[in-house]
Amino acid sequence: MVIQTTRFGPVEIDDEKLIEFPSGLLGFAQARSFALLQPDERGVFFWLQSAENPDLAFVVTDPEFWIEGFSVPLRDEQSAEIGLCDRSELQTFVIVNRRGESLTANLQGPLVISAVTRKGLQLVLAERRWSTRQELVRVDEARVASA
């Protein structure tokens, strides 16, 4: 299938690679089908692109790359909702935003995806130790590191 994107133009995606969020994402309940795009094969940032809305995309990253000890508690009904049978099949991402000169991540609203069923959901964690604006890196430091 071809999905339209405002950032990358038309993108060819195998249907089985699409990720379904049956409950949508917070603030975007109608958007349920997404593709995970990785513009740089060695990069740590991905685009979670809506297959239905070319303008809707989020920069995401694996929180374990940045935050040692980050884990997501999943209740049985949440695992069942995405068809997760084994925790090793779980992929976790967090949405990244630019705030001034920093890149921050929403660690209280992680996205969990079953790598087998390609179903996901966005959680809202009650733990206060995680922030909705956890600084990952300063933009000027990222430029130097990538040079």
Phi and psi in degrees as a GROMACS rama.xvg file:
@    title "Ramachandran Plot"
@    xaxis  label "Phi"
@    yaxis  label "Psi"
@TYPE xy
-107.296  126.469  VAL-2
-109.528  144.265  ILE-3
-90.5552  136.585  GLN-4
-133.408  145.898  THR-5
-79.0822  -21.1386  THR-6
-89.8041  -35.1411  ARG-7
-120.652  1.9402  PHE-8
73.9478  -157.119  GLY-9
-69.3742  136.062  PRO-10
-128.29  128.289  VAL-11
-82.7018  124.797  GLU-12
-131.726  131.519  ILE-13
-64.969  136.436  ASP-14
-53.3998  -38.429  ASP-15
-72.3999  -8.28609  GLU-16
-89.8527  -11.2773  LYS-17
-67.4433  146.845  LEU-18
-110.249  127.1  ILE-19
-101.295  128.785  GLU-20
-109.296  93.0062  PHE-21
-55.2863  -31.2922  PRO-22
-98.7217  5.80894  SER-23
70.3744  -168.601  GLY-24
-113.102  158.311  LEU-25
-56.2269  123.611  LEU-26
84.6102  -7.708  GLY-27
-138.124  54.6307  PHE-28
-62.1407  -26.5958  ALA-29
-79.9123  -22.5208  GLN-30
-86.111  114.044  ALA-31
-124.096  -16.6477  ARG-32
-114.336  125.437  SER-33
-136.058  157.502  PHE-34
-119.534  142.874  ALA-35
-98.9842  111.656  LEU-36
-106.086  138.254  LEU-37
-122.491  96.668  GLN-38
-63.2519  -31.1852  PRO-39
-122.737  116.929  ASP-40
-58.1578  -27.4999  GLU-41
-96.5206  -0.936965  ARG-42
-76.9804  164.389  GLY-43
-107.422  0.258032  VAL-44
-112.325  142.506  PHE-45
-127.179  164.297  PHE-46
-108.179  125.637  TRP-47
-95.675  98.0151  LEU-48
-99.7183  127.933  GLN-49
-64.8958  134.328  SER-50
-80.4439  -13.0667  ALA-51
-102.825  -25.7185  GLU-52
-130.332  108.975  ASN-53
-59.0978  -25.2474  PRO-54
-86.067  -9.12321  ASP-55
-102.729  110.702  LEU-56
-153.082  148.51  ALA-57
-126.212  140.359  PHE-58
-80.7245  130.371  VAL-59
-132.102  160.81  VAL-60
-148.928  162.422  THR-61
-79.9765  117.873  ASP-62
-64.311  -25.9763  PRO-63
-67.4897  -20.5547  GLU-64
-67.197  -30.7351  PHE-65
-105.621  -35.7962  TRP-66
-120.595  107.363  ILE-67
-65.9414  134.304  GLU-68
84.1116  5.67599  GLY-69
-72.7428  125.573  PHE-70
-142.517  156.373  SER-71
-113.542  120.082  VAL-72
-78.0484  127.076  PRO-73
-116.29  128.039  LEU-74
-78.5023  159.968  ARG-75
-56.7152  -41.6732  ASP-76
-68.6224  -29.1523  GLU-77
-71.3199  -42.2278  GLN-78
-60.4044  -42.3348  SER-79
-64.7871  -37.7191  ALA-80
-60.5128  -34.4701  GLU-81
-102.935  5.02613  ILE-82
70.619  31.4211  GLY-83
-82.8186  119.025  LEU-84
-100.042  -31.9553  CYS-85
-135.761  130.621  ASP-86
-57.528  -25.3684  ARG-87
-68.1224  -15.5852  SER-88
-85.6528  -3.29599  GLU-89
-83.8625  130.108  LEU-90
-110.976  137.191  GLN-91
-122.904  134.159  THR-92
-133.635  157.186  PHE-93
-128.287  149.085  VAL-94
-80.2173  135.156  ILE-95
-107.561  139.222  VAL-96
-130.083  156.118  ASN-97
-98.9492  124.828  ARG-98
-123.259  101.488  ARG-99
63.0984  -120.765  GLY-100
-98.5695  14.1806  GLU-101
-122.356  150.179  SER-102
-98.6011  126.703  LEU-103
-121.117  159.402  THR-104
-127.099  144.725  ALA-105
-88.6465  92.081  ASN-106
-79.3454  -14.8994  LEU-107
-86.424  -8.68667  GLN-108
-127.777  55.8425  GLY-109
-68.2088  155.343  PRO-110
-101.808  128.689  LEU-111
-116.784  135.708  VAL-112
-134.762  134.47  ILE-113
-81.3394  121.029  SER-114
-66.8818  -20.0283  ALA-115
-87.4838  -52.7028  VAL-116
-85.6621  -16.1733  THR-117
62.0772  31.2917  ARG-118
-109.333  145.968  LYS-119
-143.149  170.349  GLY-120
-152.042  158.231  LEU-121
-100.697  127.232  GLN-122
-95.4849  160.364  LEU-123
-122.33  107.493  VAL-124
-81.1328  139.115  LEU-125
-85.2266  -17.1475  ALA-126
-61.2801  128.53  GLU-127
-80.1051  -11.6908  ARG-128
-72.2311  -18.1419  ARG-129
-99.9074  143.593  TRP-130
-105.384  158.04  SER-131
-83.4516  -10.0621  THR-132
-135.257  52.1557  ARG-133
-71.9531  120.243  GLN-134
-67.4954  129.785  GLU-135
-97.531  -49.0761  LEU-136
-161.838  150.765  VAL-137
-82.4677  141.974  ARG-138
-59.7101  -41.367  VAL-139
-65.0642  -34.3566  ASP-140
-69.0004  -37.0934  GLU-141
-66.0585  -38.4142  ALA-142
-63.4125  -43.0249  ARG-143
-64.6501  -43.2841  VAL-144
-65.2567  -31.4007  ALA-145
-88.2826  -6.80645  SER-146
